Amino acid sequence: MAKYLGFTVLLLVYGVILLGNYPEKIMSAPPCPFPCFVDVEYVTCPSSGDKKLDPQCSCCLAPKNCTLHLADGTLIQC
């Protein structure tokens, strides 16, 4: 039993050390100012030509200069 407790404590200590080394990367992401659209059918980008890419819910997740195509035909330029 003490063997498992020591291993668990060791894992927790390693986790705290790893998280402590990179707090700026975890906490530095700014909030996304764009709403998340649930009805995005696909995404197109100039860099991929006519290819329909997997849907992303907002411009924060889609590549820059891409277009979100909604189910109702609305286009959202990112």
Biopython code that builds the backbone (N, CA, C, O; Angstrom):
import numpy as np
from Bio.PDB.StructureBuilder import StructureBuilder

atoms = [
    (1, "MET", "N", (0.824, -1.198, 0.000)),
    (1, "MET", "CA", (0.000, 0.000, 0.000)),
    (1, "MET", "C", (0.862, 1.253, 0.000)),
    (1, "MET", "O", (0.587, 2.194, -0.744)),
    (2, "ALA", "N", (1.900, 1.274, 0.826)),
    (2, "ALA", "CA", (2.781, 2.443, 0.896)),
    (2, "ALA", "C", (3.518, 2.628, -0.432)),
    (2, "ALA", "O", (3.853, 3.750, -0.814)),
    (3, "LYS", "N", (3.761, 1.535, -1.119)),
    (3, "LYS", "CA", (4.441, 1.591, -2.413)),
    (3, "LYS", "C", (3.596, 2.361, -3.434)),
    (3, "LYS", "O", (4.125, 3.183, -4.183)),
    (4, "TYR", "N", (2.292, 2.099, -3.464)),
    (4, "TYR", "CA", (1.395, 2.775, -4.390)),
    (4, "TYR", "C", (1.210, 4.237, -4.013)),
    (4, "TYR", "O", (1.112, 5.094, -4.892)),
    (5, "LEU", "N", (1.161, 4.531, -2.729)),
    (5, "LEU", "CA", (1.018, 5.905, -2.268)),
    (5, "LEU", "C", (2.246, 6.727, -2.660)),
    (5, "LEU", "O", (2.118, 7.869, -3.101)),
    (6, "GLY", "N", (3.411, 6.153, -2.500)),
    (6, "GLY", "CA", (4.640, 6.854, -2.884)),
    (6, "GLY", "C", (4.690, 7.124, -4.381)),
    (6, "GLY", "O", (5.115, 8.200, -4.801)),
    (7, "PHE", "N", (4.266, 6.174, -5.180)),
    (7, "PHE", "CA", (4.236, 6.340, -6.635)),
    (7, "PHE", "C", (3.243, 7.428, -7.030)),
    (7, "PHE", "O", (3.530, 8.239, -7.911)),
    (8, "THR", "N", (2.084, 7.452, -6.389)),
    (8, "THR", "CA", (1.069, 8.463, -6.667)),
    (8, "THR", "C", (1.577, 9.852, -6.312)),
    (8, "THR", "O", (1.399, 10.792, -7.087)),
    (9, "VAL", "N", (2.195, 9.990, -5.172)),
    (9, "VAL", "CA", (2.751, 11.281, -4.756)),
    (9, "VAL", "C", (3.834, 11.729, -5.734)),
    (9, "VAL", "O", (3.905, 12.907, -6.086)),
    (10, "LEU", "N", (4.664, 10.808, -6.168)),
    (10, "LEU", "CA", (5.721, 11.127, -7.127)),
    (10, "LEU", "C", (5.127, 11.641, -8.444)),
    (10, "LEU", "O", (5.622, 12.618, -9.006)),
    (11, "LEU", "N", (4.080, 10.995, -8.932)),
    (11, "LEU", "CA", (3.416, 11.455, -10.149)),
    (11, "LEU", "C", (2.832, 12.850, -9.972)),
    (11, "LEU", "O", (2.941, 13.685, -10.870)),
    (12, "LEU", "N", (2.222, 13.107, -8.841)),
    (12, "LEU", "CA", (1.663, 14.430, -8.573)),
    (12, "LEU", "C", (2.747, 15.496, -8.536)),
    (12, "LEU", "O", (2.558, 16.589, -9.070)),
    (13, "VAL", "N", (3.872, 15.195, -7.916)),
    (13, "VAL", "CA", (4.980, 16.154, -7.845)),
    (13, "VAL", "C", (5.504, 16.449, -9.249)),
    (13, "VAL", "O", (5.737, 17.610, -9.586)),
    (14, "TYR", "N", (5.693, 15.419, -10.072)),
    (14, "TYR", "CA", (6.148, 15.636, -11.444)),
    (14, "TYR", "C", (5.149, 16.487, -12.231)),
    (14, "TYR", "O", (5.543, 17.363, -13.001)),
    (15, "GLY", "N", (3.876, 16.228, -12.037)),
    (15, "GLY", "CA", (2.847, 17.017, -12.726)),
    (15, "GLY", "C", (2.885, 18.477, -12.331)),
    (15, "GLY", "O", (2.769, 19.352, -13.189)),
    (16, "VAL", "N", (3.044, 18.757, -11.046)),
    (16, "VAL", "CA", (3.129, 20.136, -10.569)),
    (16, "VAL", "C", (4.366, 20.825, -11.135)),
    (16, "VAL", "O", (4.310, 21.995, -11.515)),
    (17, "ILE", "N", (5.464, 20.113, -11.191)),
    (17, "ILE", "CA", (6.703, 20.687, -11.745)),
    (17, "ILE", "C", (6.523, 21.020, -13.221)),
    (17, "ILE", "O", (6.911, 22.101, -13.666)),
    (18, "LEU", "N", (5.936, 20.095, -13.985)),
    (18, "LEU", "CA", (5.735, 20.340, -15.408)),
    (18, "LEU", "C", (4.779, 21.494, -15.657)),
    (18, "LEU", "O", (5.037, 22.322, -16.531)),
    (19, "LEU", "N", (3.700, 21.570, -14.925)),
    (19, "LEU", "CA", (2.757, 22.677, -15.088)),
    (19, "LEU", "C", (3.367, 23.997, -14.638)),
    (19, "LEU", "O", (3.064, 25.047, -15.205)),
    (20, "GLY", "N", (4.204, 23.953, -13.647)),
    (20, "GLY", "CA", (4.847, 25.161, -13.146)),
    (20, "GLY", "C", (5.856, 25.751, -14.108)),
    (20, "GLY", "O", (6.155, 26.943, -14.037)),
    (21, "ASN", "N", (6.386, 24.936, -15.008)),
    (21, "ASN", "CA", (7.370, 25.427, -15.964)),
    (21, "ASN", "C", (6.754, 26.190, -17.119)),
    (21, "ASN", "O", (7.440, 26.996, -17.748)),
    (22, "TYR", "N", (5.475, 25.965, -17.423)),
    (22, "TYR", "CA", (4.853, 26.579, -18.586)),
    (22, "TYR", "C", (3.528, 27.264, -18.268)),
    (22, "TYR", "O", (2.580, 27.095, -19.035)),
    (23, "PRO", "N", (3.407, 28.020, -17.193)),
    (23, "PRO", "CA", (2.111, 28.620, -16.897)),
    (23, "PRO", "C", (1.706, 29.679, -17.910)),
    (23, "PRO", "O", (0.514, 29.874, -18.146)),
    (24, "GLU", "N", (2.678, 30.375, -18.519)),
    (24, "GLU", "CA", (2.342, 31.418, -19.484)),
    (24, "GLU", "C", (1.711, 30.844, -20.740)),
    (24, "GLU", "O", (0.894, 31.514, -21.372)),
    (25, "LYS", "N", (2.066, 29.625, -21.120)),
    (25, "LYS", "CA", (1.478, 29.006, -22.301)),
    (25, "LYS", "C", (0.055, 28.539, -22.020)),
    (25, "LYS", "O", (-0.786, 28.539, -22.919)),
    (26, "ILE", "N", (-0.213, 28.152, -20.816)),
    (26, "ILE", "CA", (-1.548, 27.677, -20.463)),
    (26, "ILE", "C", (-2.500, 28.856, -20.275)),
    (26, "ILE", "O", (-3.664, 28.781, -20.669)),
    (27, "MET", "N", (-2.019, 29.933, -19.683)),
    (27, "MET", "CA", (-2.871, 31.054, -19.320)),
    (27, "MET", "C", (-2.838, 32.203, -20.331)),
    (27, "MET", "O", (-3.575, 33.171, -20.146)),
    (28, "SER", "N", (-2.021, 32.148, -21.391)),
    (28, "SER", "CA", (-1.848, 33.302, -22.252)),
    (28, "SER", "C", (-2.815, 33.380, -23.427)),
    (28, "SER", "O", (-2.823, 34.390, -24.130)),
    (29, "ALA", "N", (-3.614, 32.376, -23.663)),
    (29, "ALA", "CA", (-4.525, 32.408, -24.798)),
    (29, "ALA", "C", (-5.638, 33.430, -24.547)),
    (29, "ALA", "O", (-6.358, 33.335, -23.553)),
    (30, "PRO", "N", (-5.778, 34.409, -25.452)),
    (30, "PRO", "CA", (-6.831, 35.405, -25.264)),
    (30, "PRO", "C", (-8.195, 34.782, -25.542)),
    (30, "PRO", "O", (-8.293, 33.805, -26.284)),
    (31, "PRO", "N", (-9.230, 35.334, -24.959)),
    (31, "PRO", "CA", (-10.561, 34.802, -25.233)),
    (31, "PRO", "C", (-10.954, 35.082, -26.684)),
    (31, "PRO", "O", (-10.533, 36.086, -27.259)),
    (32, "CYS", "N", (-11.736, 34.225, -27.256)),
    (32, "CYS", "CA", (-12.155, 34.375, -28.644)),
    (32, "CYS", "C", (-13.331, 35.358, -28.712)),
    (32, "CYS", "O", (-14.349, 35.144, -28.055)),
    (33, "PRO", "N", (-13.197, 36.446, -29.510)),
    (33, "PRO", "CA", (-14.282, 37.432, -29.597)),
    (33, "PRO", "C", (-15.404, 37.016, -30.549)),
    (33, "PRO", "O", (-16.431, 37.691, -30.618)),
    (34, "PHE", "N", (-15.224, 35.918, -31.279)),
    (34, "PHE", "CA", (-16.221, 35.491, -32.249)),
    (34, "PHE", "C", (-17.164, 34.456, -31.631)),
    (34, "PHE", "O", (-16.746, 33.640, -30.810)),
    (35, "PRO", "N", (-18.440, 34.495, -32.032)),
    (35, "PRO", "CA", (-19.366, 33.461, -31.530)),
    (35, "PRO", "C", (-19.068, 32.118, -32.181)),
    (35, "PRO", "O", (-18.449, 32.053, -33.243)),
    (36, "CYS", "N", (-19.507, 31.067, -31.545)),
    (36, "CYS", "CA", (-19.342, 29.722, -32.096)),
    (36, "CYS", "C", (-20.626, 29.364, -32.840)),
    (36, "CYS", "O", (-21.701, 29.309, -32.243)),
    (37, "PHE", "N", (-20.512, 29.125, -34.127)),
    (37, "PHE", "CA", (-21.661, 28.780, -34.953)),
    (37, "PHE", "C", (-21.794, 27.260, -35.013)),
    (37, "PHE", "O", (-20.852, 26.562, -35.390)),
    (38, "VAL", "N", (-22.951, 26.759, -34.645)),
    (38, "VAL", "CA", (-23.155, 25.304, -34.608)),
    (38, "VAL", "C", (-23.561, 24.745, -35.970)),
    (38, "VAL", "O", (-23.557, 23.530, -36.162)),
    (39, "ASP", "N", (-23.911, 25.624, -36.921)),
    (39, "ASP", "CA", (-24.398, 25.136, -38.215)),
    (39, "ASP", "C", (-23.398, 25.356, -39.356)),
    (39, "ASP", "O", (-23.798, 25.570, -40.500)),
    (40, "VAL", "N", (-22.109, 25.304, -39.045)),
    (40, "VAL", "CA", (-21.088, 25.426, -40.090)),
    (40, "VAL", "C", (-21.000, 24.093, -40.837)),
    (40, "VAL", "O", (-20.747, 23.047, -40.238)),
    (41, "GLU", "N", (-21.211, 24.149, -42.143)),
    (41, "GLU", "CA", (-21.146, 22.918, -42.946)),
    (41, "GLU", "C", (-19.721, 22.599, -43.380)),
    (41, "GLU", "O", (-19.293, 21.446, -43.344)),
    (42, "TYR", "N", (-18.986, 23.639, -43.793)),
    (42, "TYR", "CA", (-17.603, 23.427, -44.208)),
    (42, "TYR", "C", (-16.880, 24.769, -44.236)),
    (42, "TYR", "O", (-17.482, 25.830, -44.070)),
    (43, "VAL", "N", (-15.566, 24.685, -44.452)),
    (43, "VAL", "CA", (-14.705, 25.864, -44.499)),
    (43, "VAL", "C", (-13.933, 25.820, -45.814)),
    (43, "VAL", "O", (-13.490, 24.757, -46.248)),
    (44, "THR", "N", (-13.776, 26.995, -46.449)),
    (44, "THR", "CA", (-12.908, 27.078, -47.622)),
    (44, "THR", "C", (-11.823, 28.110, -47.351)),
    (44, "THR", "O", (-12.036, 29.089, -46.636)),
    (45, "CYS", "N", (-10.656, 27.868, -47.940)),
    (45, "CYS", "CA", (-9.509, 28.763, -47.766)),
    (45, "CYS", "C", (-8.855, 28.985, -49.126)),
    (45, "CYS", "O", (-8.820, 28.078, -49.957)),
    (46, "PRO", "N", (-8.336, 30.193, -49.353)),
    (46, "PRO", "CA", (-7.635, 30.445, -50.611)),
    (46, "PRO", "C", (-6.454, 29.494, -50.822)),
    (46, "PRO", "O", (-6.153, 29.111, -51.953)),
    (47, "SER", "N", (-5.804, 29.124, -49.751)),
    (47, "SER", "CA", (-4.622, 28.269, -49.853)),
    (47, "SER", "C", (-4.944, 26.832, -50.252)),
    (47, "SER", "O", (-4.061, 26.102, -50.703)),
    (48, "SER", "N", (-6.220, 26.415, -50.086)),
    (48, "SER", "CA", (-6.583, 25.028, -50.421)),
    (48, "SER", "C", (-7.453, 24.935, -51.668)),
    (48, "SER", "O", (-7.981, 23.865, -51.973)),
    (49, "GLY", "N", (-7.608, 26.032, -52.386)),
    (49, "GLY", "CA", (-8.388, 26.013, -53.627)),
    (49, "GLY", "C", (-9.866, 25.762, -53.378)),
    (49, "GLY", "O", (-10.464, 26.378, -52.496)),
    (50, "ASP", "N", (-10.462, 24.851, -54.161)),
    (50, "ASP", "CA", (-11.898, 24.553, -54.057)),
    (50, "ASP", "C", (-12.215, 23.479, -53.021)),
    (50, "ASP", "O", (-13.375, 23.105, -52.851)),
    (51, "LYS", "N", (-11.213, 22.993, -52.344)),
    (51, "LYS", "CA", (-11.410, 21.905, -51.378)),
    (51, "LYS", "C", (-12.240, 22.383, -50.186)),
    (51, "LYS", "O", (-11.978, 23.441, -49.615)),
    (52, "LYS", "N", (-13.247, 21.581, -49.821)),
    (52, "LYS", "CA", (-14.079, 21.871, -48.646)),
    (52, "LYS", "C", (-13.409, 21.243, -47.425)),
    (52, "LYS", "O", (-13.247, 20.025, -47.344)),
    (53, "LEU", "N", (-13.031, 22.088, -46.493)),
    (53, "LEU", "CA", (-12.336, 21.626, -45.296)),
    (53, "LEU", "C", (-13.331, 21.325, -44.189)),
    (53, "LEU", "O", (-14.490, 21.734, -44.254)),
    (54, "ASP", "N", (-12.870, 20.605, -43.171)),
    (54, "ASP", "CA", (-13.722, 20.253, -42.031)),
    (54, "ASP", "C", (-14.262, 21.516, -41.371)),
    (54, "ASP", "O", (-13.555, 22.520, -41.283)),
    (55, "PRO", "N", (-15.513, 21.475, -40.904)),
    (55, "PRO", "CA", (-16.106, 22.664, -40.277)),
    (55, "PRO", "C", (-15.425, 23.033, -38.962)),
    (55, "PRO", "O", (-15.043, 22.161, -38.182)),
    (56, "GLN", "N", (-15.278, 24.331, -38.730)),
    (56, "GLN", "CA", (-14.782, 24.894, -37.473)),
    (56, "GLN", "C", (-15.887, 25.800, -36.958)),
    (56, "GLN", "O", (-16.574, 26.442, -37.753)),
    (57, "CYS", "N", (-16.071, 25.865, -35.667)),
    (57, "CYS", "CA", (-17.234, 26.594, -35.151)),
    (57, "CYS", "C", (-17.055, 28.108, -35.128)),
    (57, "CYS", "O", (-18.046, 28.833, -35.035)),
    (58, "SER", "N", (-15.822, 28.607, -35.211)),
    (58, "SER", "CA", (-15.628, 30.061, -35.204)),
    (58, "SER", "C", (-14.350, 30.427, -35.945)),
    (58, "SER", "O", (-13.546, 29.563, -36.294)),
    (59, "CYS", "N", (-14.180, 31.722, -36.177)),
    (59, "CYS", "CA", (-12.974, 32.200, -36.862)),
    (59, "CYS", "C", (-11.731, 32.039, -35.992)),
    (59, "CYS", "O", (-10.615, 32.065, -36.513)),
    (60, "CYS", "N", (-11.893, 31.874, -34.701)),
    (60, "CYS", "CA", (-10.734, 31.647, -33.834)),
    (60, "CYS", "C", (-10.106, 30.283, -34.111)),
    (60, "CYS", "O", (-8.905, 30.099, -33.918)),
    (61, "LEU", "N", (-10.908, 29.344, -34.557)),
    (61, "LEU", "CA", (-10.421, 27.986, -34.811)),
    (61, "LEU", "C", (-10.072, 27.749, -36.269)),
    (61, "LEU", "O", (-9.278, 26.861, -36.578)),
    (62, "ALA", "N", (-10.657, 28.535, -37.174)),
    (62, "ALA", "CA", (-10.389, 28.376, -38.600)),
    (62, "ALA", "C", (-9.100, 29.104, -38.967)),
    (62, "ALA", "O", (-8.724, 30.069, -38.302)),
    (63, "PRO", "N", (-8.419, 28.649, -40.019)),
    (63, "PRO", "CA", (-7.217, 29.362, -40.469)),
    (63, "PRO", "C", (-7.556, 30.785, -40.928)),
    (63, "PRO", "O", (-8.697, 31.080, -41.281)),
    (64, "LYS", "N", (-6.558, 31.645, -40.916)),
    (64, "LYS", "CA", (-6.736, 33.041, -41.284)),
    (64, "LYS", "C", (-7.122, 33.157, -42.766)),
    (64, "LYS", "O", (-6.663, 32.374, -43.597)),
    (65, "ASN", "N", (-7.967, 34.141, -43.085)),
    (65, "ASN", "CA", (-8.446, 34.429, -44.450)),
    (65, "ASN", "C", (-9.323, 33.330, -45.032)),
    (65, "ASN", "O", (-9.475, 33.248, -46.251)),
    (66, "CYS", "N", (-9.899, 32.491, -44.195)),
    (66, "CYS", "CA", (-10.793, 31.438, -44.662)),
    (66, "CYS", "C", (-12.247, 31.878, -44.503)),
    (66, "CYS", "O", (-12.536, 32.891, -43.866)),
    (67, "THR", "N", (-13.144, 31.111, -45.084)),
    (67, "THR", "CA", (-14.568, 31.433, -45.045)),
    (67, "THR", "C", (-15.332, 30.275, -44.417)),
    (67, "THR", "O", (-15.141, 29.117, -44.791)),
    (68, "LEU", "N", (-16.201, 30.596, -43.458)),
    (68, "LEU", "CA", (-17.101, 29.600, -42.874)),
    (68, "LEU", "C", (-18.383, 29.593, -43.700)),
    (68, "LEU", "O", (-18.950, 30.654, -43.958)),
    (69, "HIS", "N", (-18.845, 28.428, -44.116)),
    (69, "HIS", "CA", (-20.081, 28.289, -44.889)),
    (69, "HIS", "C", (-21.141, 27.687, -43.977)),
    (69, "HIS", "O", (-21.043, 26.528, -43.573)),
    (70, "LEU", "N", (-22.154, 28.485, -43.659)),
    (70, "LEU", "CA", (-23.227, 28.022, -42.777)),
    (70, "LEU", "C", (-24.297, 27.287, -43.577)),
    (70, "LEU", "O", (-24.375, 27.426, -44.797)),
    (71, "ALA", "N", (-25.111, 26.512, -42.887)),
    (71, "ALA", "CA", (-26.142, 25.693, -43.517)),
    (71, "ALA", "C", (-27.182, 26.528, -44.257)),
    (71, "ALA", "O", (-27.754, 26.066, -45.244)),
    (72, "ASP", "N", (-27.434, 27.753, -43.792)),
    (72, "ASP", "CA", (-28.440, 28.593, -44.452)),
    (72, "ASP", "C", (-27.884, 29.392, -45.630)),
    (72, "ASP", "O", (-28.596, 30.213, -46.209)),
    (73, "GLY", "N", (-26.619, 29.160, -45.989)),
    (73, "GLY", "CA", (-26.012, 29.853, -47.119)),
    (73, "GLY", "C", (-25.202, 31.083, -46.746)),
    (73, "GLY", "O", (-24.552, 31.682, -47.603)),
    (74, "THR", "N", (-25.232, 31.464, -45.485)),
    (74, "THR", "CA", (-24.470, 32.616, -45.019)),
    (74, "THR", "C", (-22.976, 32.309, -45.060)),
    (74, "THR", "O", (-22.545, 31.208, -44.717)),
    (75, "LEU", "N", (-22.198, 33.298, -45.484)),
    (75, "LEU", "CA", (-20.745, 33.165, -45.517)),
    (75, "LEU", "C", (-20.140, 34.083, -44.466)),
    (75, "LEU", "O", (-20.529, 35.246, -44.362)),
    (76, "ILE", "N", (-19.208, 33.581, -43.698)),
    (76, "ILE", "CA", (-18.530, 34.373, -42.681)),
    (76, "ILE", "C", (-17.047, 34.376, -43.016)),
    (76, "ILE", "O", (-16.379, 33.344, -42.959)),
    (77, "GLN", "N", (-16.544, 35.560, -43.369)),
    (77, "GLN", "CA", (-15.137, 35.716, -43.739)),
    (77, "GLN", "C", (-14.297, 35.884, -42.484)),
    (77, "GLN", "O", (-14.577, 36.754, -41.660)),
    (78, "CYS", "N", (-13.285, 35.069, -42.336)),
    (78, "CYS", "CA", (-12.415, 35.143, -41.158)),
    (78, "CYS", "C", (-11.161, 35.950, -41.461)),
    (78, "CYS", "O", (-10.310, 36.120, -40.588)),
]
sb = StructureBuilder()
sb.init_structure("model")
sb.init_model(0)
sb.init_chain("A")
sb.init_seg("    ")
for serial, (resi, resn, name, xyz) in enumerate(atoms, 1):
    if name == "N":
        sb.init_residue(resn, " ", resi, " ")
    sb.init_atom(name, np.array(xyz, "f"), 0.0, 1.0, " ", f" {name:<3s}", serial, name[0])
structure = sb.get_structure()
